Amino acid sequence: MKVTCPKNKKHKKFYVTAHVTEDWFVDNKGNWERTVPGGETIVHAPDSQDLYTCAECGEAAEVRD
């Protein structure tokens, strides 16, 4: 996969969304108290179907497989 900024080819950093779950400590009513360290799991890592945004200028990036 190749991600490029259409505004400036020298821009090399991008924002993209990943979906992550995390384990929580909760009380006996189900209220969040804190996150369990190391309890994260990636459900969906970024791929070519996601929206990438240039972190330097905010332009929507071009993504090629």
C-alpha positions in Angstrom: 0.0 0.0 0.0 1.2 3.5 -0.8 -0.3 6.6 0.8 0.6 10.1 -0.6 -0.5 13.6 0.0 -1.8 15.1 -3.3 -0.9 18.6 -2.1 2.8 17.9 -1.3 4.6 14.6 -2.1 7.2 15.3 0.7 4.5 14.9 3.4 5.0 11.4 4.8 2.8 11.3 8.0 -1.0 10.6 8.0 -4.0 10.2 10.3 -6.1 7.1 10.0 -8.6 5.4 12.3 -8.0 2.0 13.9 -10.7 0.2 15.9 -9.4 -1.1 19.3 -11.1 -2.7 22.2 -9.9 -2.4 25.8 -10.5 -4.3 29.0 -11.9 -2.3 31.9 -12.1 -2.7 35.7 -15.7 -1.9 36.7 -17.5 -1.7 40.0 -20.5 -4.0 40.9 -22.8 -1.7 39.0 -20.8 -1.8 35.7 -19.3 1.7 36.1 -15.9 2.2 34.6 -13.1 2.6 37.2 -9.9 2.3 35.1 -8.5 0.6 32.0 -6.6 -2.7 32.4 -3.0 -2.2 31.4 -2.2 -4.3 28.3 -5.8 -5.2 27.8 -6.1 -3.7 24.3 -6.9 -5.7 21.2 -6.9 -4.3 17.6 -10.2 -5.2 16.0 -9.5 -3.4 12.7 -6.1 -2.1 11.7 -6.0 0.6 9.0 -6.1 -0.7 5.4 -6.4 0.8 1.9 -10.2 1.1 2.3 -9.9 3.7 5.2 -9.7 7.5 5.0 -6.2 8.8 5.4 -5.6 12.5 6.1 -2.2 14.2 5.8 -1.0 15.1 9.3 1.0 18.0 7.9 -1.6 19.9 5.9 -5.0 18.2 6.4 -5.5 17.2 2.8 -7.3 13.9 2.1 -4.6 11.5 1.1 -4.5 9.2 -2.0 -4.2 5.5 -1.2 -3.0 2.8 -3.7 -2.7 -0.9 -3.1 
